[in-house]
Amino acid sequence: MGILAITGGNKIKSKPFPDYPIISEEDDKAVLKALHSRRWARSGNDSFLNPNSYKGFIEELEQRISELHSCKYALAVTSGTTALELAVQAIEDIRPGDEVIVTPYSFIASASCILKAGAIPVFADINKDTWNIDSYSIEKCITSKTKAILLVHFAGQSSDMDAIRNLAQRHNLKIIEDAAHALGAYWGNEPVGSNSDITCFSLQSSKNTTCGEGGVLITNNIDYYKRAFSLHMAGRAINGKWYQHEILGSNYRITELQAALACSQLNKFQEREKKRKENAEYLISCLKEIEGIEPTITLEKAGDRVYHLFTFSYKKEQWRNLSKMRFLMALNAEGIECQAGYEYPLYKNPLFKLYEDYDYSVFEKRCPVAENVCREAVWLPQSLLLGDRQDMDEIAGGIKKIRDNLDELKKK
C-alpha cells in the first residue's frame, strides 16, 4: 500500500466539496410560482418593444441580464448554443461564404454557429498566458472575406477587448462575444458585451448561474434584436399576427419555469462570485510554490472577472515526464475533481472534414499555442471554488502530495 490514494493510501480530501447546483427554498418557491401561473411559455407579443408585454420570469430574466451588462435589449432562449446561432444569423452582413474569425479553444458551438449560417470559421491562435484569442493572430487571419470576430471569454476572463475593438474598427468587422463562461465579468470598467454587436451567455447546468439549460443574447442594436426575436419565434415578426411568418426561424423559446429558476439563482450571483474569486486568488498563491504547475494569468483590465473554471498548465517535463492523464487520475483519486479540458483544438473535430471546400488541416501549424494548451491544460470546475479555505488547502495539498510521491506513480 502506498501513500497516494491511487496506490492504496488515504485520500487527502477530508470532506466533500459543496454539491452543485445549489438548491434553495427560494428556488422551490420561484419554480412553483411559475408553475401555478399557467403561463409556461411566451407569446410573440411579449418582447422588450411592447410596453404591454406580459411581465413574468422570462421578462424579468431579460431585464436583469440587460441591466447587469449595460445593454438595451436581451433575449432569453433555450441555450447558449442557440444564442450564438441566433447572433450570427441576426447580423445580415454575415452571408454564406463569408469568414468569421474564432478561437480554436472552445466548445463546438463557438464554431458550429458560424457553419450553420453558411459562413466559414477561420481559427486564430490563443494567448499562451490567458488562453483567450490572440489579437496578433486575429490580424493575420483577416482577408477580404472576413466579416466578424467571434471571441470567447474563456473560463470567465475577458479577452483583450481594447486590441480586438481596434482591429474591428480598422477593418470594419462585427464583434460577437461568446460569454458563456463570463456572466458578470468586466473589461476595465465595462461589463463584457456592453460595447459589442451581440453577446451571448449560457445558463447550462455547469455554469456559475444555471437553470439546467438556457441562454441569453444581449445587444444595443434594435435591428439585431428584432431579427433574433423573430428567428427564435418561428420567424414571426414582433407584435405580428400569430400565423404571419416573415423569415425562416424556429422555436428557441425558453420556458417560464427555466426563467424562474434562473432569476432565483441570480439572487445569489454576487455572493457566490465573490467567494469563487477569493478562493481562486488564494489557490493561485498556494500553487505558485509548486514547480511545474502554472495557473493562467489574468490581465489587469480583466481583473474584475468571474471563475467558471480554475485553470493551470501541467508541465510534465518538470514532473519527471509523468503523463498528464496519470497526474489527473492521481489527483481525482485524492478527491479533487479535475479534468483534461479540450482533447484537441476545434478544427481537429471530425465535423470539419465534412466541409471539403476549406482545408482546416492548415490550422495545426497556425495555432501552435492552442495545440500546446490542449496538451498541458488542467481544469478545476467552478463548484470547487464554492468551498472553504480548507478545501483550497487540500487542492494544493493534493497536488503537492502527488509531486512528493512521484516514485509511487512511476512504478505503476
ROMIKOL-995512 format. One record per atom (N, C-alpha, C): residue in three letters; x, y, z. Coordinates in steps of 0.001 Angstrom, whole numbers, plus 500000, padded with zeros to 6 digits. Layout:
BEGIN
alaXYZ;...
***
This chain:
BEGIN
met500853498795500000;met500000500000500000;met500879501242500000;gly500524502204499110;gly501319503409499014;gly500756504549499837;ile501380505691499691;ile500926506912500368;ile499816507578499569;leu499929507558498247;leu498926508182497380;leu497638507363497370;ala496504508046497224;ala495212507351497189;ala495139506378496026;ile495731506727494901;ile495665505884493708;ile496453504593493883;thr497366504572494840;thr498152503361495102;thr497743502691496417;gly496578503103496926;gly496038502426498102;gly496078503217499393;gly496642504416499379;gly496707505238500574;gly495412505998500834;asn495400506791501883;asn494228507605502199;asn494207508857501340;lys493013509227500866;lys492931510445500062;lys493030511677500952;ile493507512763500365;ile493739513986501141;ile492443514705501466;lys491404514536500636;lys490160515277500833;lys489425514737502050;ser489240515580503045;ser488645515139504303;ser487121515210504305;lys486552516043503443;lys485095516187503358;lys484729516538501920;pro483501516250501506;pro483126516529500113;pro483096518036499821;phe483316518375498565;phe483085519749498119;phe481579520017498124;pro481179521289498108;pro479745521598498076;pro479058520978496861;asp477833520495497063;asp477043519989495939;asp476734521132494982;tyr476638520800493682;tyr476274521810492696;tyr475404521149491635;pro474362521840491172;pro473906523181491562;pro473399523235493007;ile473483524425493563;ile472979524667494908;ile471483524970494816;ile470689524241495573;ile469230524403495520;ile468753525004496844;ser467948526054496743;ser467444526721497937;ser465922526696497979;glu465376527046499127;glu463922527171499265;glu463402528255498327;glu464227529285498105;glu463851530361497177;glu463659529813495761;asp464509528857495360;asp464364528227494050;asp463039527479493959;asp462730526736495003;asp461456525989495039;asp460272526927494847;lys460278528033495570;lys459157528976495517;lys459026529604494134;ala460155529958493537;ala460111530605492225;ala459543529657491166;val460018528419491164;val459545527450490170;val458063527145490378;leu457642527007491637;leu456224526754491906;leu455348527936491499;lys455873529143491689;lys455116530329491263;lys454912530327489757;ala455987529974489025;ala455869529898487565;ala454912528780487160;leu454995527665487849;leu454127526530487545;leu452658526910487688;his452343527546488795;his450941527863489067;his450457529102488310;ser451362529817487684;ser450938530959486851;ser450218530486485594;arg450501529233485196;arg449958528634483973;arg450419529348482703;arg451310530282482847;arg451945530904481675;arg453346530281481585;trp453442529171480872;trp454685528407480851;trp455587528775479672;ala455089529547478742;ala455888529964477583;ala455440531348477151;arg456312532027476419;arg455981533392475979;arg455274533370474632;ser454590534447474350;ser453939534611473051;ser454733535588472202;gly454334535736470955;gly455030536629470040;gly454892538093470397;asn453981538409471286;asn453782539810471676;asn454558540195472932;asp455227539242473555;asp455953539508474805;asp457415539819474498;ser457701541093474313;ser459060541490473941;ser459438542797474618;phe460717543154474486;phe461213544411475025;phe460507545609474391;leu460007545438473169;leu459462546565472412;leu457969546757472616;asn457343545920473401;asn455909546035473654;asn455675546452475103;pro455243547692475335;pro455028548152476716;pro453943547370477440;asn453095546683476680;asn452025545895477291;asn452377544421477408;ser453658544115477216;ser454115542733477291;ser453837542141478661;tyr453560540837478675;tyr453400540121479938;tyr454689540264480740;lys454564540492482019;lys455744540672482869;lys455892539460483796;gly456531538435483259;gly456761537229484040;gly458245537020484285;phe458615535777484592;phe460014535481484887;phe460907535608483653;ile460376535281482471;ile461183535421481257;ile461593536877481072;glu460632537753481215;glu460914539186481042;glu461811539711482164;glu461628539202483368;glu462491539613484481;glu463939539188484222;leu464105537962483741;leu465453537473483437;leu466121538354482391;glu465405538680481344;glu465968539525480282;glu466326540909480809;gln465446541473481613;gln465697542800482168;gln466939542797483063;arg467062541781483888;arg468182541740484831;arg469518541518484119;ile469535540670483095;ile470783540447482359;ile471157541684481546;ser470188542340480957;ser470484543549480180;ser471037544644481089;glu470505544769482282;glu470993545778483225;glu472372545402483767;leu472574544127484048;leu473860543663484569;leu474987543957483587;his474674543906482288;his475695544105481259;his475490545376480439;ser474694546292480968;ser474551547639480383;ser474186547600478909;cys473199546802478571;cys472700546729477194;cys471208547040477161;lys470752547513476007;lys469353547917475880;lys468395546738475750;tyr468845545682475063;tyr467927544593474731;tyr468526543247475140;ala467647542352475572;ala468068540990475905;ala466986540021475439;leu467436538847475024;leu466508537818474564;leu466899536494475211;ala466006535946476041;ala466247534656476676;ala465823533542475724;val466695532534475592;val466442531441474643;val466776530095475298;thr466736529043474498;thr466829527690475045;thr468223527297475518;ser469271527923474993;ser470633527541475376;ser471630528594474917;gly472858528492475418;gly473920529358474933;gly474240529063473484;thr474150527805473093;thr474365527415471696;thr473353528100470790;thr472092528061471194;thr471036528745470440;thr471310530234470330;ala471724530835471430;ala472012532271471419;ala473083532607470392;leu474128531780470317;leu475197532014469342;leu474685531859467904;glu473873530851467670;glu473329530660466324;glu472468531852465914;leu471653532335466830;leu470820533499466539;leu471672534744466319;ala472747534877467085;ala473618536050466965;ala474212536148465565;val474758535046465079;val475379535066463751;val474325535320462669;gln473156534707462820;gln472113534874461808;gln471431536238461888;ala471480536878463051;ala470845538194463195;ala471644539284462493;ile472946539077462320;ile473787540061461627;ile473764539726460145;glu472939540431459391;glu472725540092457989;glu473951540354457118;asp474940541088457641;asp476181541292456896;asp476958539990456735;ile476703539010457609;ile477385537711457522;ile476567536802456619;arg477120536520455444;arg476404535730454433;arg477167534441454127;pro476501533486453498;pro477192532246453128;pro478485532528452354;gly479545531857452751;gly480846532042452113;gly481718533081452779;asp481133533918453632;asp481932534894454384;asp482725534183455477;glu483735534876455990;glu484583534301457030;glu484377534998458366;val484376534211459427;val484284534725460796;val485464534145461572;ile486258535007462168;ile487435534567462922;ile487012534161464327;val487525533009464762;val487089532455466049;val488259531724466712;thr488175531563468024;thr489186530819468766;thr489034529313468536;pro490139528567468513;pro490042527109468413;pro489927526427469770;tyr490040527210470850;tyr489997526627472202;tyr488670526987472837;ser487642526200472483;ser486291526483472959;ser485407525283472690;phe484190525348473204;phe483147524371472920;phe482745524494471451;ile482246523410470879;ile481947523352469449;ile480992524455468988;ala480077524894469857;ala479077525887469450;ala479700527190468972;ser480911527522469461;ser481561528763469047;ser481881528760467556;ala482041527572466980;ala482324527460465545;ala481118526944464765;ser480358526021465349;ser479223525456464608;ser478164526504464300;cys478047527532465152;cys477077528602464867;cys477435529334463580;ile478720529393463268;ile479177530038462026;ile478837529152460834;leu479119527866460961;leu478810526924459890;leu477309526895459596;lys476485526969460638;lys475029526905460434;lys474498528098459644;ala475252529197459662;ala474863530367458877;ala475442530306457463;gly476147529222457157;gly476745529084455832;gly478077529792455693;ala478569530355456794;ala479843531067456767;ala480983530115457143;ile482202530631457111;ile483397529806457311;ile484117530234458585;pro484259529338459569;pro485060529681460747;pro486545529616460406;val487243530694460711;val488690530765460495;val489326530890461876;phe490244530002462209;phe490740529905463576;phe492018530710463789;ala491947531627464748;ala493125532377465183;ala493663531716466448;asp494956531804466656;asp495570531167467813;asp495206531906469096;ile495565531299470229;ile495242531875471532;ile496502532396472217;asn496293533211473238;asn497385533762474026;asn497874532703475024;lys499171532529475144;lys499719531462475981;lys499471531685477473;asp499261532946477873;asp499074533247479296;asp497622533181479735;thr496689533609478859;thr495273533694479236;thr494401532616478611;trp494859532012477512;trp494130531025476720;trp492944531634475981;asn492884532955475927;asn491888533647475109;asn492463533932473727;ile491603534241472781;ile492024534515471412;ile493056535640471383;asp494063535489470522;asp495190536407470462;asp494989537428469343;ser495092538710469678;ser494808539766468698;ser495791539757467531;tyr497063539422467779;tyr498044539379466684;tyr497704538273465695;ser497240537150466217;ser496833536052465348;ser495560536404464579;ile494644537127465229;ile493422537574464540;ile493788538386463306;glu494707539327463471;glu495066540221462355;glu495621539442461171;lys496373538404461444;lys496946537588460364;lys495857536834459599;cys494709536629460244;cys493619535852459626;cys492676536706458779;ile492773538009458887;ile491814538890458207;ile492057538902456698;thr490977538661455946;thr491015538710454484;thr489853539585453995;ser489722539690452690;ser488616540467452118;ser487263539819452410;lys487270538546452796;lys486023537841453092;lys485621537920454563;thr486507538440455391;thr486225538459456832;thr485131539470457156;lys484150539035457915;lys483039539914458281;lys482909540130459789;ala483473539225460590;ala483271539346462036;ala484357538596462804;ile484468538970464072;ile485302538253465035;ile484367537692466101;leu484452536387466330;leu483661535766467387;leu484656535313468456;leu484689536045469558;leu485659535757470614;leu484971535057471782;val485779534369472571;val485287533659473753;val486025534177474978;his485287534490476021;his485899534875477302;his486105533595478104;phe487185532896477791;phe487368531558478326;phe487564531561479843;ala486873530634480493;ala486958530392481943;ala486457531554482784;gly485921532600482139;gly485385533745482874;gly486235534983482824;gln487375534921482104;gln488226536104481946;gln487968536767480598;ser487740538081480608;ser487508538814479371;ser488715538736478451;ser488455538601477166;ser489500538744476163;ser489994540185476154;asp491082540442475461;asp491656541787475363;asp490792542631474425;met489764543265474996;met488785543971474177;met489347545233473532;asp490335545862474134;asp490935547060473518;asp491567546696472187;ala492365545655472181;ala493058545245470959;ala492069544740469911;ile491070543983470347;ile490111543408469394;ile489215544489468800;arg488784545444469617;arg487966546542469081;arg488759547375468079;asn490021547581468385;asn490870548338467470;asn490932547657466102;leu491115546357466100;leu491140545602464847;leu489794545684464127;ala488723545510464877;ala487386545532464279;ala487079546885463649;gln487458547954464308;gln487213549285463766;gln488027549539462506;arg489290549119462513;arg490160549355461359;arg489726548557460135;his489140547395460383;his488775546522459263;his487262546401459071;asn486498547237459772;asn485046547261459640;asn484425545879459880;leu484774545294461019;leu484285543965461367;leu483304544020462536;lys482355543116462533;lys481434542976463653;lys482108542166464767;ile481652542370465997;ile482167541613467140;ile481015540882467822;ile481155539554467910;ile480226538721468664;ile481006538148469840;glu480481538309471041;glu481145537786472232;glu480433536527472725;asp481191535446472784;asp480702534230473420;asp481106534332474887;ala480163534758475704;ala480405534942477141;ala479717533850477947;ala479692532638477393;ala479055531513478084;ala479654531292479465;his480965531600479600;his481651531431480884;his481672532710481710;ala481180533808481168;ala481563535113481709;ala480410536013482117;leu479296535456482542;leu478212536284483067;leu478726537075484273;gly478642538393484203;gly479079539242485300;gly480522539698485221;ala481257539282484184;ala482665539674484055;ala482791541076483447;tyr483952541688483683;tyr484214543050483202;tyr485520543096482410;trp485580544087481511;trp486835544524480906;trp487028545980481338;gly487959546219482220;gly488089547556482795;gly486844547892483590;asn486245549023483251;asn485020549446483940;asn483750549052483194;glu483906548268482118;glu482757547921481286;glu482374546454481454;pro481096546167481669;pro480678544764481659;pro480929544180480270;val481341542921480197;val481532542315478882;val480215542395478112;gly480348542656476818;gly479165542722475965;gly478529544081475833;ser478942545040476655;ser478261546335476653;ser478600547182475431;asn479695546848474729;asn480097547657473572;asn480414546825472339;ser479796545663472243;ser479961544829471054;ser478632544733470322;asp478636544060469182;asp477406543962468399;asp476388543053469083;ile476805541840469423;ile475928540911470134;ile476788540080471094;thr476239539785472255;thr476930538939473234;thr475979537856473718;cys476541536662473962;cys475719535513474332;cys476193534883475633;phe475243534500476464;phe475517533856477745;phe474850532486477787;ser475373531629478647;ser474797530303478844;ser474345530130480285;leu473232529425480455;leu472709529086481777;leu472656527569481952;gln473516526868481217;gln473575525408481253;gln474025524930482633;ser473818523664482922;ser473921523174484290;ser475298523314484931;ser476374523398484139;ser477699523551484737;ser478063525010485006;lys477245525945484497;lys477614527357484568;lys477405527940485964;asn478039529090486200;asn478020529714487530;asn476623530128487968;thr475798530511487018;thr474367530750487252;thr473623529856486280;thr472738529006486770;thr472165527972485901;thr470677527773486130;cys470021527299485079;cys468642526808485212;cys468528525471484485;gly469637524762484379;gly469675523476483692;gly470081523637482254;glu469239524266481472;glu469534524678480097;glu468917526049479873;gly469619526884479139;gly469101528220478836;gly470224529107478343;gly469857530193477713;gly470839531155477229;gly470206532523477107;val471040533538476998;val470561534918476842;val471458535634475837;leu470833536345474930;leu471521537171473939;leu471269538628474284;ile472320539474474258;ile472139540910474515;ile472722541731473381;thr472159542911473162;thr472633543812472119;thr472108545218472376;asn472781546182471794;asn472285547564471797;asn471690547948470446;asn471677547022469521;asn471201547279468160;asn469785546745468016;ile468842547636467795;ile467434547236467744;ile467141546307466580;asp467854546495465456;asp467617545631464299;asp468085544203464577;tyr469220544056465249;tyr469691542718465606;tyr468716542064466575;tyr468207542848467521;tyr467265542299468490;tyr465990541832467787;lys465458542665466909;lys464219542302466206;lys464396541023465390;arg465517540946464685;arg465742539759463848;arg465945538513464720;ala466715538636465792;ala466933537489466682;ala465614537039467305;phe464790537999467717;phe463490537661468307;phe462644536904467297;ser462607537391466070;ser461812536742465034;ser462334535333464743;leu463654535188464652;leu464255533878464399;leu463896532874465490;his463846533343466747;his463567532415467848;his462072532154468015;met461246532947467333;met459794532846467437;met459217532327466116;ala459891531323465534;ala459420530658464312;ala459282531604463123;gly460029532722463154;gly460015533656462040;gly458918534692462105;arg458164534718463215;arg457120535738463367;arg457750537093463660;ala457148538144463155;ala457592539498463474;ala457125539867464875;ile457902540732465539;ile457479541234466845;ile456131541942466700;asn455197541575467543;asn453836542141467522;asn453075541813466236;gly453596540838465471;gly452895540439464255;gly451778539455464541;lys451087539058463506;lys449994538103463665;lys450559536715463947;trp449763535894464611;trp450194534570465035;trp450643533719463845;tyr449964533843462714;tyr450262532998461553;tyr451051533740460483;gln451666534839460849;gln452430535658459901;gln453928535398460113;his454531534610459222;his455940534230459324;his456722534929458216;glu457622535801458587;glu458294536658457613;glu459686536172457224;ile460351535406458118;ile461648534845457807;ile461673533391458279;leu462696532650457867;leu462808531254458267;leu463413531179459665;gly462580530868460635;gly463048530768462009;gly462777529395462574;ser462801529301463891;ser462497528042464556;ser461980528355465954;asn461797527335466759;asn461300527534468116;asn462463527433469091;tyr462958528566469552;tyr464060528621470509;tyr463629529317471790;arg462337529202472127;arg461797529930473270;arg462123529230474584;ile462639529974475528;ile462856529459476877;ile461497529355477571;thr461376528482478551;thr460115528356479283;thr460106529247480516;glu458920529504481010;glu458765530314482218;glu459388529625483435;leu459343528290483465;leu459909527564484598;leu461428527681484630;gln462068527576483452;gln463519527759483388;gln463903529173483835;ala463164530153483333;ala463470531547483668;ala463278531813485160;ala462277531191485751;ala462040531361487188;ala463234530875487995;leu463748529716487625;leu464909529166488325;leu466140530048488113;ala466324530534486884;ala467465531413486598;ala467389532694487413;cys466198533278487513;cys466033534508488301;cys466354534260489771;ser465900533142490285;ser466175532821491675;ser467669532607491903;gln468305531899490999;gln469753531670491108;gln470540532984491018;leu470051533918490219;leu470717535223490089;leu470756535983491413;asn469809535705492279;asn469777536409493566;asn471015536109494414;lys471668534981494142;lys472871534589494885;lys474144534848494080;phe473988535474492923;phe475102535633491984;phe476297536360492601;gln476076537544493152;gln477184538345493668;gln477900537637494812;glu477147537060495706;glu477720536366496863;glu478606535190496421;arg478110534414495465;arg478862533245495017;arg480100533633494216;glu479971534674493378;glu481141535102492597;glu482235535655493499;lys481847536345494542;lys482831536871495491;lys483618535719496123;lys482907534682496486;lys483562533532497117;lys484474532825496130;arg484002532614494911;arg484835531954493900;arg486128532735493661;lys486001534029493533;lys487180534852493244;lys488170534827494402;glu487681534977495620;glu488572534948496795;glu489306533609496886;asn488573532525496669;asn489191531208496736;asn490178530977495602;ala489836531457494401;ala490737531294493262;ala492047532040493490;glu491953533260493987;glu493167534054494223;glu494030533418495315;tyr493401532870496332;tyr494159532182497380;tyr494821530922496822;leu494080530173496003;leu494621528945495431;leu495810529242494514;ile495718530319493747;ile496851530719492902;ile498094530948493745;ser497924531630494871;ser499070531904495743;ser499676530596496280;cys498854529594496522;cys499345528308497008;cys500079527538495910;leu499546527576494701;leu500116526780493618;leu501412527355493079;lys501659528636493323;lys502903529249492854;lys504130528580493469;glu503930527899494586;glu505043527248495271;glu505352525864494686;ile504529525384493755;ile504698524018493241;ile505276524076491834;glu506439523525491652;glu507116523545490359;glu506322522746489326;gly506222523308488127;gly505544522611487041;gly504044522785487004;ile503505523631487878;ile502073523968487888;ile501977525473487662;glu501411525879486519;glu501398527292486140;glu499970527775485894;pro499340528426486888;pro497987528968486681;pro497969529989485544;thr496867530010484795;thr496723531016483751;thr496744532402484386;ile497202533363483600;ile497379534728484091;ile496137535564483772;thr495716536385484707;thr494596537303484487;thr495129538680484135;leu494694539218482996;leu495116540556482590;leu494595541594483579;glu495335542705483695;glu494959543730484671;glu493546544254484424;lys493208544540483159;lys491880545092482865;lys490774544034482955;ala491168542779483026;ala490193541695483187;ala490111541233484633;gly490691542018485536;gly490773541618486934;gly489431541416487603;asp488413542189487179;asp487065542023487731;asp486369540933486923;arg486851539730487107;arg486417538588486312;arg485572537641487145;val485091536597486499;val484450535501487210;val485283534240486950;tyr485055533224487742;tyr485777531964487577;tyr484795530848487266;his484597530599485964;his483810529428485585;his484671528170485694;leu485963528353485471;leu486932527280485655;leu488156527848486352;phe488844527014487097;phe490183527357487573;phe491139526544486713;thr492041527224486015;thr492855526545485015;thr494344526722485270;phe495090525668484957;phe496544525777485021;phe497188524832484004;ser498437525128483676;ser499215524261482792;ser499997523271483638;tyr499986522033483198;tyr500763520977483845;tyr501985520706482970;lys503160521035483480;lys504412520893482731;lys505036519535483074;lys504735518534482276;lys505146517179482650;lys506665517012482674;glu507381517838481889;glu508838517727481892;glu509429518111483247;gln508648518870484042;gln509090519216485390;gln508543518247486443;trp507875517196485942;trp507322516150486812;trp507874514785486384;arg509124514800485978;arg509807513571485550;arg509013512848484471;asn508393513660483588;asn507636513161482436;asn506441512277482811;leu505910512481484000;leu504653511820484348;leu503556512364483442;ser502812511500482772;ser501809511961481812;ser500717512768482503;lys500130513668481737;lys499046514473482304;lys497879513586482741;met497564512582481962;met496437511724482315;met496698510971483613;arg497937510538483826;arg498270509860485069;arg498180510826486253;phe498625512066486029;phe498510513099487060;phe497040513340487415;leu496189513440486402;leu494762513688486635;leu494118512521487385;met494473511316487009;met493930510143487707;met494324510164489188;ala495562510530489448;ala496037510574490835;ala495339511671491629;leu495146512819491002;leu494501513930491708;leu493028513636491954;asn492349513054490982;asn490951512660491179;asn490832511633492300;ala491789510731492374;ala491763509718493431;ala491898510338494819;glu492556511501494882;glu492701512212496163;glu491419512933496565;gly490393512867495706;gly489119513528495996;gly489016514918495412;ile489965515270494534;ile489971516592493884;ile489495516426492451;glu488277516855492149;glu487750516722490792;glu488551517594489838;cys489056516994488771;cys489814517751487774;cys489606517126486406;gln489849517924485376;gln489574517496484004;gln490733517872483096;ala490831517170481963;ala491898517448480997;ala491559518598480061;gly490311519064480080;gly489928520124479149;gly489737519574477745;tyr489856520440476752;tyr489642520031475365;tyr490789519128474910;glu490431517970474371;glu491440516996473949;glu492287517525472794;tyr491652518304471929;tyr492346518890470782;tyr491602520158470378;pro492252521037469590;pro491571522269469162;pro490355521958468286;leu489450522900468212;leu488189522697467495;leu488371522181466077;tyr489342522717465351;tyr489483522383463928;tyr489856520918463696;lys490231520193464731;lys490540518770464582;lys489330517878464798;asn488171518465465093;asn486953517681465233;asn486574517074463884;pro486083515822463882;pro485692515176462617;pro484682515985461814;leu483894516799462493;leu482906517632461812;leu483504518402460644;phe484694518939460825;phe485260519838459816;phe485741519101458567;lys485885517782458654;lys486235517008457465;lys485074516936456482;leu483872517238456986;leu482696517232456107;leu482660518451455197;tyr483452519471455537;tyr483454520721454758;tyr484694520728453873;glu484574520060452738;glu485727519822451868;glu486171521052451090;asp485353522095451072;asp485724523303450329;asp486772524131451066;tyr487032523787452319;tyr488018524547453106;tyr488938523551453806;asp490231523809453733;asp491220522901454317;asp491512523307455764;tyr490827522663456696;tyr491003523003458111;tyr492287522415458712;ser492954521560457968;ser494200520983458481;ser495314522020458600;val495183523141457901;val496241524165457931;val496376524801459306;phe495339524705460138;phe495366525427461415;phe496256524764462464;glu496620523508462243;glu497515522859463200;glu498844523616463286;lys499340524073462136;lys500590524839462130;lys500367526298462510;arg499183526803462230;arg498895528223462501;arg498552528487463976;cys498207527434464704;cys497765527605466097;cys498611526763467061;pro499914527027467128;pro500777526213467993;pro500464526355469477;val500003527537469890;val499694527724471317;val498482526888471707;ala497451526921470881;ala496257526113471169;ala496604524628471229;glu497471524177470314;glu497902522780470315;glu498582522433471638;asn499456523326472099;asn500197523061473326;asn499301523128474563;val498382524089474587;val497470524211475726;val496617522947475860;cys496173522383474745;cys495400521141474815;cys496222520006475438;arg497528520034475240;arg498389519007475842;arg498599519234477335;glu498615520496477767;glu499021520821479132;glu497892521234480076;ala496731521577479547;ala495678522188480359;ala495102521241481405;val494858521810482581;val494096521141483637;val493003522105484088;trp491781521593484204;trp490640522404484645;trp490133521878485986;leu489816522821486863;leu489049522520488063;leu487695523215487916;pro486578522516488112;pro485263523145487928;pro484993524226488972;gln484155525177488578;gln483861526322489452;gln483236525927490776;ser482566524781490813;ser481902524372492051;ser482896524133493186;leu484139523755492845;leu485153523558493879;leu485478524866494584;leu485357525970493846;leu485688527283494398;leu484605527812495334;leu483526527068495486;leu482481527442496450;leu482740526802497820;gly483856526096497914;gly484235525515499191;gly484838526543500128;asp485482526060501202;asp486089526969502168;asp487610526955502017;arg488295527673502876;arg489746527776502798;arg490418526407502957;gln489860525568503801;gln490403524221503967;gln490348523451502652;asp489256523612501896;asp489140522947500605;asp490256523384499663;met490563524680499653;met491618525184498785;met492976524626499222;asp493191524561500525;asp494442523987501041;asp494576522526500624;glu493454521817500610;glu493505520408500248;glu493724520214498748;ile493226521141497912;ile493532521068496479;ile495037521206496265;ala495610522257496843;ala497055522466496720;ala497827521316497376;gly497321520872498518;gly497978519783499218;gly497959518486498423;gly496861518236497718;gly496764517037496891;gly497782517042495765;ile497949518211495136;ile498935518328494056;ile500346518135494603;lys500627518771495745;lys501955518641496351;lys502213517192496802;lys501187516549497311;lys501323515153497741;lys501741514260496572;ile501129514487495410;ile501488513707494227;ile502934513966493834;arg503309515241493854;arg504680515586493463;arg505701514971494433;asp505382514959495696;asp506317514434496694;asp506430512913496651;asn505493512271495937;asn505492510803495903;asn505463510273494457;leu506193510937493587;leu506222510537492193;leu506733509123491991;asp507617508680492862;asp508166507334492724;asp507071506278492715;glu506006506498493519;glu504908505533493564;glu504220505424492209;leu504043506560491541;leu503355506565490251;leu504240506037489154;lys505519506285489234;lys506444505835488198;lys506614504314488218;lys506333503692489372;lys506462502232489486;lys505297501520488818;lys504128502202488769;lys502924501557488262;lys502884501522486735;
***
